[in-house]
Amino acid sequence: MIEHGYLRNHHILNLRMRSYLVRHIFRISHKHDLLRTTTYLAVHYMDLYFSRVFNFRDQFETVAVAQTCLFIAMKYEEIYPP
């Protein structure tokens, strides 16, 4: 379960960075015509991961996490992934 206010414990990740990552996931989903459930599942996985892991080296690592969450969601939801 995702804790409410989990972003307060992060040093690199804040609300602005999370909104950037969500927009990034939506852009990739739109570009490849993915299902909406895939996109929402990827954002959910990203929130679950960020609510449990608090130490990141830099912002590029958070982008890699977002892309990995989208990849995992594609494996579950998409019949013909790109």
N, C-alpha and C positions, 0 to 999 in steps of 0.2 A: 504494500500500500504506500502511496506517495504521501509524505508528510506535508502539511500545509506550512508554507513559509520556509521551505528547504533552501531557498536561494540566500538566505541570511548568513548561512555558514560557509559560503564560498568566498574565496578571495578574488578569483578571476571571473567566475560566472556571476552575472547579475541579471536583472530583468531585461535590460537592453540587449545583452549578449544572447539571452534565451530567445528573445523575439527575433533577433537576426538569424539564429539557428533554425527556428521554426519557418521563417521566410525562405531560408535556404532549402529546407526539405520540401516546401511547397513548390519552389521553382523547379527543382529537379523532378518532382512528381508531375508537374504540368508539362515539362519538356518531354517526358517519356510516356505521357498519357496513362499514368498509373491510376488505380482505383482510389476512391476517397478513403475507403477503409484502410488501405495500405498506408496512406499518408497519416491518418489519425493514429494508427497503431505505431508507426515510427515515432511520432511525437510522444506517445505514451511510454514507449520503451526508453526514449531519451530522458524523460522526466524520472522514470524509475531508476535509471542508472545514476543520474545526477543527484538524486535524493540519497544515494548510498555511498557514492565516491566523492570525496571532497578535495583531494589534492591533484592539481593539474600543473604541468610545467608551463604551458602557454595557451593562447587562444586557439592555435592550430590544432591542438589535441582535442579541444571541444568540438571543432568542426569535423574531425575524423570520427569522433564518437557519434555525432549526428548522422553522418553518412553511413556508418556501420549499422546504426539502428534502422535506417531506411532499407539497407540491404537485407537485414534479417526480416523486416516486415514484408519485403518483396518475396522472400522465400516462402513465407506462410500464405500470403494472399494472392499473389499473381499467378495466373495459369501459364501465361507466356511472358516471362520477365524479359526486359530489354537486354 
